[in-house]
Amino acid sequence: MTTVFETERLVLRVPGRAGAAQIAAFYAANREHLQPWSPKLHPGLFSEEFWAAEAERRVADLRASGEVRGFLYLRDGPQGPVGNLSLVQVERGAFHACTLGYSLAADAQGRGYMLEAVRAAVAHAFGSLGLHRVMANYMPRNRRSAAVLRRAGFVVEGYANDYLLIDGRWEDHVLTAITNRSWSR
């Protein structure tokens, strides 16, 4: 496993092949919880074989571009993931930005884990990745996600109708971002 960052209670890792069974179990245990907020869940997400191959791809992406598609683990707790977090669509040039995505297990809700992880992800994006902007979007009915982003310093920048195909339906999204005011080349 490749550790991306650590917080007081969490570790974000891009897992290797050895973590495949735990990740498949995370998705199996949280299928009903995650589906309303996700594109149709691919059957491979519940398969150890899928995650063994996917792990190699994710480690290669991290090394090549800094793109992070990892899983959140408790520092002092069970071995399996409690959520996932990604910093993807890393763009350079005149943009220097990425898109943040995340989800948390049903039984890990309400403990402040995601706020802690989002703050650390932004610090990683602005520090190690040298980015100027992190964008994150949420469905208007997802009050928990709205609160996490607001508390982490994200600002609402717009509203997109029929933005993403989520659980078989086109869903509107609130568009937010946070910028690195001290960014320098």
N, CA, C and O of each residue as an XYZ file, in Angstrom:
740
protein
N       0.834     -1.182      0.000
C       0.000      0.000      0.000
C       0.875      1.239      0.000
O       1.921      1.284      0.647
N       0.431      2.233     -0.731
C       1.133      3.504     -0.797
C       0.359      4.526      0.028
O      -0.795      4.823     -0.282
N       0.978      5.062      1.068
C       0.330      6.072      1.895
C       0.458      7.427      1.222
O       1.553      7.829      0.826
N      -0.668      8.138      1.090
C      -0.684      9.471      0.481
C      -0.582     10.535      1.565
O       0.235     11.451      1.463
N      -1.415     10.420      2.611
C      -1.324     11.331      3.750
C      -1.925     10.677      4.984
O      -2.659      9.693      4.900
N      -1.591     11.255      6.129
C      -2.142     10.810      7.401
C      -2.711     12.008      8.137
O      -2.211     13.125      8.008
N      -3.766     11.765      8.913
C      -4.340     12.783      9.788
C      -4.279     12.223     11.207
O      -3.683     11.173     11.444
N      -4.888     12.918     12.126
C      -4.897     12.451     13.511
C      -5.519     11.061     13.632
O      -5.034     10.221     14.389
N      -6.612     10.822     12.870
C      -7.334      9.554     13.014
C      -7.340      8.679     11.769
O      -7.728      7.513     11.839
N      -6.913      9.225     10.620
C      -7.075      8.534      9.342
C      -5.772      8.420      8.571
O      -4.820      9.168      8.797
N      -5.757      7.462      7.657
C      -4.669      7.313      6.693
C      -5.328      7.140      5.326
O      -6.239      6.328      5.170
N      -4.863      7.908      4.332
C      -5.329      7.715      2.959
C      -4.259      6.916      2.234
O      -3.104      7.333      2.141
N      -4.667      5.755      1.720
C      -3.737      4.875      1.013
C      -4.297      4.504     -0.351
O      -5.506      4.382     -0.544
N      -3.379      4.329     -1.285
C      -3.704      3.685     -2.548
C      -3.254      2.242     -2.344
O      -2.056      1.965     -2.306
N      -4.209      1.325     -2.214
C      -3.860     -0.040     -1.826
C      -3.239     -0.830     -2.967
O      -3.487     -0.568     -4.144
N      -2.439     -1.792     -2.587
C      -1.901     -2.742     -3.546
C      -2.833     -3.934     -3.679
O      -3.944     -3.934     -3.150
N      -2.372     -4.934     -4.382
C      -3.176     -6.143     -4.610
C      -3.614     -6.798     -3.298
O      -4.687     -7.397     -3.231
N      -2.795     -6.686     -2.266
C      -3.092     -7.346     -0.995
C      -4.355     -6.801     -0.324
O      -4.970     -7.494      0.487
N      -4.743     -5.576     -0.651
C      -5.932     -4.984     -0.046
C      -7.218     -5.233     -0.811
O      -8.271     -4.720     -0.432
N      -7.150     -6.012     -1.884
C      -8.302     -6.199     -2.771
C      -9.528     -6.779     -2.070
O     -10.645     -6.314     -2.300
N      -9.340     -7.776     -1.229
C     -10.485     -8.411     -0.550
C     -11.175     -7.427      0.385
O     -12.403     -7.410      0.469
N     -10.390     -6.602      1.094
C     -10.975     -5.623      2.013
C     -11.785     -4.570      1.262
O     -12.841     -4.148      1.732
N     -11.302     -4.152      0.115
C     -12.022     -3.133     -0.659
C     -13.316     -3.708     -1.217
O     -14.357     -3.052     -1.166
N     -13.266     -4.921     -1.747
C     -14.491     -5.568     -2.242
C     -15.502     -5.705     -1.100
O     -16.699     -5.506     -1.307
N     -15.032     -6.038      0.091
C     -15.918     -6.169      1.256
C     -16.511     -4.813      1.646
O     -17.677     -4.742      2.032
N     -15.723     -3.734      1.549
C     -16.231     -2.385      1.832
C     -17.411     -2.068      0.921
O     -18.451     -1.605      1.389
N     -17.256     -2.316     -0.381
C     -18.348     -2.017     -1.313
C     -19.547     -2.923     -1.098
O     -20.687     -2.472     -1.208
N     -19.314     -4.185     -0.795
C     -20.426     -5.100     -0.541
C     -21.216     -4.660      0.690
O     -22.447     -4.675      0.676
N     -20.520     -4.273      1.743
C     -21.190     -3.870      2.989
C     -21.918     -2.539      2.852
O     -22.859     -2.274      3.601
N     -21.501     -1.698      1.910
C     -22.063     -0.345      1.783
C     -22.830     -0.122      0.492
O     -23.121      1.020      0.135
N     -23.153     -1.173     -0.198
C     -23.827     -1.080     -1.502
C     -25.082     -0.209     -1.444
O     -25.205      0.737     -2.222
N     -25.992     -0.502     -0.560
C     -27.249      0.259     -0.475
C     -27.015      1.695     -0.021
O     -27.708      2.610     -0.467
N     -26.055      1.893      0.850
C     -25.733      3.230      1.359
C     -25.133      4.115      0.258
O     -25.483      5.291      0.157
N     -24.245      3.569     -0.558
C     -23.530      4.356     -1.564
C     -24.309      4.551     -2.864
O     -24.134      5.569     -3.534
N     -25.158      3.606     -3.228
C     -25.808      3.654     -4.541
C     -26.588      4.937     -4.823
O     -26.491      5.439     -5.943
N     -27.346      5.496     -3.898
C     -28.102      6.721     -4.223
C     -27.218      7.927     -4.578
O     -27.706      8.899     -5.154
N     -25.940      7.869     -4.245
C     -25.034      8.993     -4.478
C     -24.014      8.698     -5.579
O     -23.129      9.514     -5.838
N     -24.133      7.545     -6.220
C     -23.106      7.064     -7.143
C     -23.695      6.709     -8.503
O     -24.889      6.437     -8.621
N     -22.841      6.715     -9.532
C     -23.280      6.102    -10.796
C     -23.641      4.647    -10.504
O     -23.265      4.117     -9.458
N     -24.361      4.000    -11.409
C     -24.692      2.586    -11.187
C     -23.428      1.837    -10.812
O     -22.438      1.862    -11.542
N     -23.471      1.181     -9.682
C     -22.281      0.482     -9.182
C     -21.956     -0.712    -10.077
O     -22.786     -1.595    -10.292
N     -20.740     -0.714    -10.587
C     -20.256     -1.772    -11.464
C     -20.111     -3.064    -10.659
O     -19.614     -3.023     -9.533
N     -20.530     -4.209    -11.204
C     -20.410     -5.475    -10.466
C     -18.985     -5.796    -10.020
O     -18.788     -6.494     -9.025
N     -17.995     -5.291    -10.749
C     -16.612     -5.536    -10.389
C     -16.228     -4.968     -9.034
O     -15.298     -5.462     -8.396
N     -16.936     -3.932     -8.586
C     -16.606     -3.318     -7.293
C     -16.710     -4.302     -6.135
O     -16.115     -4.084     -5.079
N     -17.450     -5.368     -6.322
C     -17.677     -6.346     -5.266
C     -16.774     -7.571     -5.407
O     -16.952     -8.572     -4.712
N     -15.796     -7.477     -6.323
C     -14.945     -8.607     -6.660
C     -13.487     -8.366     -6.276
O     -12.913     -7.328     -6.605
N     -12.904     -9.321     -5.586
C     -11.494     -9.234     -5.218
C     -10.604     -9.200     -6.465
O      -9.592     -8.499     -6.477
N     -10.962     -9.937     -7.497
C     -10.171     -9.965     -8.732
C     -10.141     -8.593     -9.396
O      -9.094     -8.149     -9.867
N     -11.288     -7.923     -9.433
C     -11.353     -6.580    -10.007
C     -10.395     -5.646     -9.276
O      -9.629     -4.917     -9.906
N     -10.440     -5.669     -7.940
C      -9.629     -4.744     -7.154
C      -8.148     -5.077     -7.203
O      -7.315     -4.183     -7.049
N      -7.801     -6.330     -7.413
C      -6.390     -6.682     -7.561
C      -5.817     -6.013     -8.809
O      -4.710     -5.478     -8.769
N      -6.557     -6.039     -9.912
C      -6.105     -5.380    -11.151
C      -6.187     -3.862    -11.020
O      -5.288     -3.149    -11.465
N      -7.249     -3.374    -10.418
C      -7.452     -1.925    -10.267
C      -6.375     -1.307     -9.385
O      -5.954     -0.176     -9.628
N      -5.930     -2.022     -8.378
C      -4.905     -1.510     -7.465
C      -3.639     -1.141     -8.231
O      -3.057     -0.084     -7.990
N      -3.216     -1.985     -9.134
C      -2.016     -1.704     -9.929
C      -2.192     -0.451    -10.773
O      -1.274      0.362    -10.886
N      -3.364     -0.299    -11.360
C      -3.665      0.878    -12.193
C      -3.630      2.160    -11.349
O      -3.106      3.184    -11.788
N      -4.178      2.096    -10.165
C      -4.230      3.282     -9.304
C      -2.845      3.688     -8.797
O      -2.545      4.878     -8.701
N      -2.021      2.728     -8.480
C      -0.654      3.042     -8.059
C       0.101      3.679     -9.225
O       0.837      4.646     -9.026
N      -0.070      3.148    -10.437
C       0.596      3.714    -11.619
C       0.127      5.146    -11.878
O       0.942      6.006    -12.210
N      -1.172      5.416    -11.734
C      -1.703      6.777    -11.925
C      -1.124      7.738    -10.893
O      -0.794      8.878    -11.222
N      -1.000      7.287     -9.653
C      -0.435      8.120     -8.596
C       1.006      8.494     -8.940
O       1.403      9.652     -8.806
N       1.770      7.525     -9.376
C       3.177      7.779     -9.705
C       3.325      8.655    -10.940
O       4.223      9.495    -10.998
N       2.453      8.470    -11.928
C       2.593      9.193    -13.204
C       2.115     10.639    -13.128
O       2.776     11.532    -13.658
N       0.973     10.885    -12.476
C       0.375     12.219    -12.546
C       0.041     12.832    -11.193
O      -0.343     13.999    -11.117
N       0.183     12.059    -10.136
C      -0.225     12.538     -8.823
C      -1.702     12.311     -8.558
O      -2.195     12.636     -7.478
N      -2.427     11.746     -9.551
C      -3.852     11.478     -9.368
C      -4.032     10.462     -8.249
O      -3.423      9.392     -8.262
N      -4.880     10.812     -7.275
C      -5.100      9.976     -6.099
C      -6.498      9.379     -6.169
O      -7.488     10.107     -6.246
N      -6.576      8.056     -6.141
C      -7.854      7.356     -6.010
C      -7.630      6.302     -4.942
O      -7.337      5.140     -5.226
N      -7.780      6.758     -3.680
C      -7.416      5.908     -2.565
C      -8.550      5.623     -1.608
O      -9.705      5.976     -1.848
N      -8.189      4.979     -0.525
C      -9.152      4.580      0.492
C      -8.712      5.082      1.852
O      -7.520      5.157      2.150
N      -9.694      5.424      2.673
C      -9.459      5.925      4.019
C      -9.516      4.768      5.010
O     -10.448      3.964      5.007
N      -8.500      4.710      5.849
C      -8.404      3.688      6.893
C      -8.256      4.398      8.230
O      -7.629      5.454      8.312
N      -8.831      3.819      9.277
C      -8.634      4.345     10.615
C      -7.217      4.002     11.065
O      -6.744      2.885     10.853
N      -6.555      4.955     11.677
C      -5.185      4.692     12.173
C      -5.208      3.649     13.275
O      -4.336      2.782     13.340
N      -6.205      3.736     14.141
C      -6.335      2.793     15.259
C      -7.690      2.117     15.171
O      -8.626      2.489     15.878
N      -7.791      1.142     14.316
C      -9.082      0.499     14.164
C      -8.987     -0.727     13.295
O      -7.902     -1.267     13.081
N     -10.126     -1.168     12.794
C     -10.153     -2.349     11.929
C      -9.283     -2.139     10.684
O      -8.984     -1.007     10.305
N      -8.894     -3.222     10.073
C      -7.983     -3.182      8.933
C      -8.614     -2.645      7.648
O      -7.914     -2.038      6.837
N      -9.899     -2.848      7.445
C     -10.540     -2.475      6.188
C     -10.806     -0.983      6.061
O     -10.765     -0.252      7.050
N     -11.079     -0.534      4.834
C     -11.352      0.890      4.608
C     -12.687      1.317      5.199
O     -13.624      0.525      5.304
N     -12.752      2.616      5.590
C     -14.000      3.209      6.068
C     -14.559      4.195      5.044
O     -15.644      4.745      5.231
N     -13.819      4.413      3.971
C     -14.275      5.328      2.938
C     -13.278      5.394      1.802
O     -12.255      4.708      1.805
N     -13.596      6.233      0.830
C     -12.653      6.471     -0.249
C     -12.567      7.965     -0.501
O     -13.447      8.731     -0.110
N     -11.499      8.358     -1.157
C     -11.283      9.761     -1.469
C     -10.419      9.824     -2.713
O      -9.460      9.068     -2.861
N     -10.777     10.744     -3.610
C     -10.002     10.884     -4.841
C      -9.712     12.343     -5.144
O     -10.516     13.233     -4.865
N      -8.552     12.558     -5.717
C      -8.163     13.833     -6.318
C      -7.825     13.469     -7.758
O      -6.736     12.972     -8.045
N      -8.765     13.722     -8.655
C      -8.629     13.269    -10.041
C      -8.735     14.445    -11.006
O      -8.929     15.592    -10.604
N      -8.602     14.125    -12.278
C      -8.632     15.145    -13.326
C      -7.633     16.252    -13.011
O      -7.938     17.440    -13.112
N      -6.428     15.825    -12.624
C      -5.362     16.774    -12.296
C      -4.926     17.458    -13.585
O      -4.472     16.806    -14.525
N      -5.070     18.761    -13.615
C      -4.707     19.563    -14.785
C      -3.611     20.543    -14.410
O      -3.600     21.087    -13.306
N      -2.714     20.758    -15.314
C      -1.628     21.726    -15.106
C      -1.836     22.886    -16.067
O      -2.975     23.291    -16.296
N      -0.794     23.417    -16.621
C      -0.909     24.527    -17.565
C      -1.443     25.767    -16.883
O      -0.938     26.171    -15.835
N      -2.450     26.368    -17.465
C      -3.032     27.590    -16.908
C      -4.051     27.306    -15.804
O      -4.553     28.239    -15.178
N      -4.362     26.036    -15.559
C      -5.427     25.686    -14.622
C      -4.898     25.282    -13.242
O      -5.348     25.837    -12.239
N      -3.975     24.351    -13.159
C      -3.425     23.836    -11.890
C      -4.545     23.487    -10.911
O      -4.650     24.077     -9.835
N      -5.370     22.532    -11.294
C      -6.561     22.198    -10.514
C      -6.832     20.699    -10.551
O      -6.246     19.961    -11.343
N      -7.733     20.271     -9.675
C      -8.201     18.880     -9.672
C      -9.625     18.850     -9.128
O     -10.153     19.854     -8.650
N     -10.227     17.671     -9.217
C     -11.565     17.444     -8.696
C     -11.496     16.455     -7.540
O     -10.855     15.408     -7.634
N     -12.164     16.807     -6.457
C     -12.225     15.980     -5.254
C     -13.516     15.176     -5.249
O     -14.586     15.700     -5.559
N     -13.410     13.911     -4.897
C     -14.582     13.057     -4.703
C     -14.371     12.211     -3.462
O     -13.232     11.964     -3.065
N     -15.461     11.762     -2.841
C     -15.325     10.978     -1.612
C     -16.613     10.262     -1.276
O     -17.687     10.616     -1.763
N     -16.491      9.248     -0.435
C     -17.650      8.590      0.170
C     -17.194      7.957      1.473
O     -16.010      7.692      1.678
N     -18.156      7.723      2.341
C     -17.858      7.193      3.664
C     -18.820      6.056      3.985
O     -20.000      6.119      3.640
N     -18.317      5.026      4.640
C     -19.139      3.885      5.035
C     -20.316      4.336      5.890
O     -20.225      5.326      6.616
N     -21.405      3.611      5.799
C     -22.610      3.951      6.566
C     -22.323      3.997      8.064
O     -22.817      4.882      8.762
N     -21.533      3.055      8.560
C     -21.286      3.005     10.005
C     -20.182      3.955     10.474
O     -19.837      3.961     11.656
N     -19.622      4.759      9.557
C     -18.594      5.736      9.932
C     -19.121      7.170      9.866
O     -18.369      8.118     10.095
N     -20.389      7.329      9.559
C     -21.005      8.647      9.428
C     -21.097      9.347     10.782
O     -21.204      8.698     11.823
N     -21.054     10.680     10.756
C     -21.316     11.476     11.941
C     -20.174     11.582     12.942
O     -20.394     11.992     14.082
N     -18.966     11.225     12.542
C     -17.826     11.266     13.461
C     -16.775     12.297     13.042
O     -15.734     12.415     13.689
N     -17.035     13.038     11.973
C     -16.089     14.048     11.514
C     -14.955     13.516     10.672
O     -14.027     14.258     10.353
N     -15.006     12.239     10.302
C     -13.927     11.659      9.499
C     -13.773     12.355      8.143
O     -12.657     12.651      7.716
N     -14.896     12.611      7.474
C     -14.774     13.153      6.128
C     -14.276     14.591      6.146
O     -13.501     14.973      5.270
N     -14.685     15.384      7.097
C     -14.155     16.745      7.193
C     -12.642     16.689      7.405
O     -11.893     17.431      6.770
N     -12.204     15.817      8.291
C     -10.769     15.643      8.546
C     -10.038     15.218      7.267
O      -8.963     15.734      6.962
N     -10.618     14.290      6.536
C      -9.995     13.794      5.298
C      -9.984     14.860      4.203
O      -8.988     15.007      3.495
N     -11.075     15.599      4.060
C     -11.143     16.637      3.018
C     -10.122     17.735      3.302
O      -9.437     18.191      2.387
N     -10.015     18.154      4.534
C      -9.008     19.178      4.870
C      -7.599     18.687      4.534
O      -6.793     19.439      3.988
N      -7.306     17.436      4.858
C      -5.983     16.879      4.553
C      -5.780     16.729      3.044
O      -4.672     16.938      2.549
N      -6.828     16.372      2.315
C      -6.728     16.236      0.861
C      -6.436     17.588      0.210
O      -5.635     17.673     -0.721
N      -7.084     18.632      0.697
C      -6.825     19.978      0.170
C      -5.380     20.379      0.470
O      -4.701     20.934     -0.394
N      -4.909     20.105      1.680
C      -3.518     20.415      2.030
C      -2.559     19.650      1.114
O      -1.539     20.195      0.692
N      -2.878     18.405      0.808
C      -2.049     17.605     -0.103
C      -2.069     18.197     -1.517
O      -1.031     18.303     -2.169
N      -3.251     18.576     -1.974
C      -3.381     19.148     -3.328
C      -2.603     20.453     -3.443
O      -1.930     20.693     -4.445
N      -2.694     21.292     -2.420
C      -2.008     22.587     -2.450
C      -0.516     22.446     -2.147
O       0.290     23.255     -2.605
N      -0.149     21.425     -1.380
C       1.249     21.218     -1.006
C       1.970     20.326     -2.006
O       2.613     20.811     -2.938
N       1.858     19.027     -1.804
C       2.597     18.052     -2.621
C       2.294     18.152     -4.110
O       3.198     18.026     -4.936
N       1.030     18.379     -4.460
C       0.669     18.458     -5.875
C       0.880     19.847     -6.468
O       0.916     19.991     -7.690
N       1.019     20.863     -5.635
C       1.268     22.215     -6.122
C       0.123     22.816     -6.911
O       0.349     23.583     -7.847
N      -1.104     22.477     -6.545
C      -2.275     22.964     -7.287
C      -2.792     24.282     -6.722
O      -2.529     24.637     -5.573
N      -3.527     24.987     -7.555
C      -4.127     26.263     -7.174
C      -5.592     26.121     -6.778
O      -6.113     26.943     -6.025
N      -6.265     25.077     -7.284
C      -7.713     24.977     -7.127
C      -8.125     23.522     -6.948
O      -7.624     22.630     -7.633
N      -9.050     23.296     -6.009
C      -9.680     21.993     -5.835
C     -11.175     22.209     -5.965
O     -11.752     23.059     -5.287
N     -11.797     21.434     -6.842
C     -13.245     21.545     -7.080
C     -13.947     20.305     -6.529
O     -13.400     19.203     -6.568
N     -15.150     20.494     -6.022
C     -15.970     19.387     -5.526
C     -17.434     19.747     -5.746
O     -17.831     20.897     -5.560
N     -18.215     18.784     -6.135
C     -19.628     19.019     -6.445
C     -20.490     18.047     -5.656
O     -20.062     16.936     -5.344
N     -21.704     18.470     -5.336
C     -22.605     17.600     -4.585
C     -24.043     17.819     -5.045
O     -24.405     18.880     -5.552
N     -24.851     16.768     -4.848
C     -26.269     16.873     -5.165
C     -26.940     17.740     -4.099
O     -26.621     17.614     -2.917
N     -27.858     18.612     -4.496
C     -28.479     19.532     -3.537
C     -29.095     18.850     -2.315
O     -29.116     19.442     -1.236
N     -29.587     17.646     -2.452
C     -30.207     16.952     -1.316
C     -29.179     16.308     -0.379
O     -29.544     15.794      0.678
N     -27.912     16.332     -0.757
C     -26.873     15.724      0.081
C     -26.358     16.759      1.080
O     -25.309     17.372      0.882
N     -27.113     16.931      2.141
C     -26.794     17.955      3.138
C     -25.492     17.681      3.878
O     -24.772     18.610      4.243
N     -25.195     16.412      4.095
C     -23.946     16.072      4.790
C     -22.735     16.521      3.968
O     -21.793     17.100      4.509
N     -22.765     16.254      2.677
C     -21.651     16.654      1.818
C     -21.555     18.171      1.740
O     -20.456     18.725      1.770
N     -22.689     18.843      1.641
C     -22.687     20.311      1.621
C     -22.031     20.858      2.881
O     -21.238     21.797      2.810
N     -22.354     20.283      4.026
C     -21.794     20.760      5.292
C     -20.292     20.504      5.368
O     -19.543     21.367      5.826
N     -19.845     19.340      4.929
C     -18.415     19.028      4.943
C     -17.648     20.039      4.108
O     -16.651     20.600      4.564
N     -18.109     20.271      2.894
C     -17.398     21.191      2.000
C     -17.411     22.617      2.543
O     -16.393     23.307      2.491
N     -18.538     23.060      3.056
C     -18.624     24.411      3.622
C     -17.653     24.562      4.797
O     -16.922     25.549      4.885
N     -17.653     23.583      5.690
C     -16.763     23.645      6.860
C     -15.288     23.538      6.472
O     -14.418     24.014      7.201
N     -15.005     22.918      5.331
C     -13.617     22.795      4.862
C     -13.166     24.033      4.082
O     -12.009     24.113      3.670
N     -14.071     24.999      3.875
C     -13.693     26.241      3.211
C     -14.048     26.339      1.748
O     -13.675     27.313      1.094
N     -14.760     25.360      1.209
C     -15.189     25.422     -0.188
C     -16.289     26.465     -0.338
O     -17.100     26.658      0.567
N     -16.310     27.133     -1.484
C     -17.268     28.184     -1.774
C     -18.152     27.739     -2.940
O     -17.657     27.197     -3.929
N     -19.447     27.968     -2.821
C     -20.369     27.641     -3.914
C     -20.104     28.590     -5.077
O     -20.072     29.809     -4.910
N     -19.915     28.005     -6.255
C     -19.639     28.799     -7.450
C     -20.718     28.693     -8.509
O     -20.735     29.480     -9.456
N     -21.615     27.736     -8.365
C     -22.649     27.609     -9.380
C     -23.535     26.405     -9.153
O     -23.435     25.698     -8.150
N     -24.398     26.203    -10.114
C     -25.375     25.121    -10.073
C     -25.457     24.546    -11.475
O     -25.600     25.284    -12.449
N     -25.366     23.230    -11.573
C     -25.414     22.572    -12.881
C     -26.622     21.647    -12.949
O     -26.742     20.713    -12.155
N     -27.510     21.906    -13.892
C     -28.667     21.046    -14.103
C     -28.239     19.768    -14.825
O     -27.373     19.793    -15.699
N     -28.866     18.645    -14.442
C     -28.600     17.362    -15.106
C     -27.108     17.126    -15.299
O     -26.670     16.800    -16.402
N     -26.336     17.286    -14.253
C     -24.883     17.297    -14.323
C     -24.259     15.905    -14.475
O     -23.407     15.696    -15.339
N     -24.687     14.953    -13.632
C     -24.116     13.605    -13.673
C     -25.215     12.553    -13.634
O     -26.278     12.758    -13.048
N     -24.933     11.424    -14.271
C     -25.851     10.297    -14.270
C     -25.590      9.474    -13.006
O     -24.641      8.692    -12.940
N     -26.446      9.667    -12.012
C     -26.300      9.041    -10.704
C     -27.436      8.051    -10.489
O     -28.611      8.407    -10.574
N     -27.075      6.819    -10.214
C     -28.059      5.762     -9.948
C     -29.144      5.724    -11.038
O     -30.321      5.508    -10.747
N     -28.732      5.935    -12.282
C     -29.646      5.837    -13.415
C     -30.447      7.092    -13.725
O     -31.277      7.074    -14.634
N     -30.220      8.191    -12.991
C     -30.960      9.445    -13.226
C     -29.974     10.595    -13.370
O     -28.933     10.616    -12.713
N     -30.305     11.546    -14.228
C     -29.504     12.759    -14.324
C     -29.793     13.603    -13.095
O     -30.947     13.911    -12.799
N     -28.747     13.973    -12.389
C     -28.887     14.713    -11.137
C     -28.229     16.085    -11.225
O     -27.127     16.228    -11.755
N     -28.922     17.087    -10.698
C     -28.348     18.421    -10.563
C     -27.230     18.373     -9.517
O     -27.227     17.515     -8.635
N     -26.282     19.307     -9.631
C     -25.192     19.394     -8.661
C     -24.880     20.845     -8.337
O     -24.977     21.727     -9.191
N     -24.504     21.074     -7.091
C     -23.975     22.359     -6.658
C     -22.464     22.287     -6.877
O     -21.813     21.328     -6.462
N     -21.915     23.312     -7.533
C     -20.493     23.334     -7.873
C     -19.749     24.189     -6.858
O     -20.113     25.343     -6.635
N     -18.708     23.631     -6.241
C     -17.935     24.362     -5.243
C     -16.446     24.252     -5.566
O     -16.026     23.398     -6.347
N     -15.671     25.121     -4.957
C     -14.214     25.071     -5.106
C     -13.555     25.799     -3.948
O     -14.173     26.608     -3.255
N     -12.290     25.486     -3.763
C     -11.442     26.197     -2.826
C     -10.149     26.510     -3.575
O      -9.653     25.681     -4.337
N      -9.610     27.695     -3.360
C      -8.378     28.071     -4.057
C      -7.250     28.308     -3.068
O      -7.466     28.666     -1.910
N      -6.055     28.098     -3.560
C      -4.829     28.282     -2.797
C      -4.369     29.727     -2.981
O      -3.746     30.057     -3.989
N      -4.669     30.570     -2.026
C      -4.342     32.000     -2.117
C      -2.839     32.266     -2.099
O      -2.397     33.333     -2.525
N      -2.054     31.316     -1.613
C      -0.605     31.526     -1.560
C       0.131     30.720     -2.642
O       1.326     30.450     -2.521
N      -0.605     30.338     -3.707
C       0.001     29.542     -4.763
C       1.115     30.322     -5.464
O       0.997     31.521     -5.718
N       2.179     29.616     -5.762
C       3.242     30.197     -6.585
C       3.829     29.094     -7.437
O       3.781     27.920     -7.070
N       4.375     29.466     -8.556
C       4.917     28.494     -9.493
C       6.076     27.784     -8.916
O       6.661     26.923     -9.572
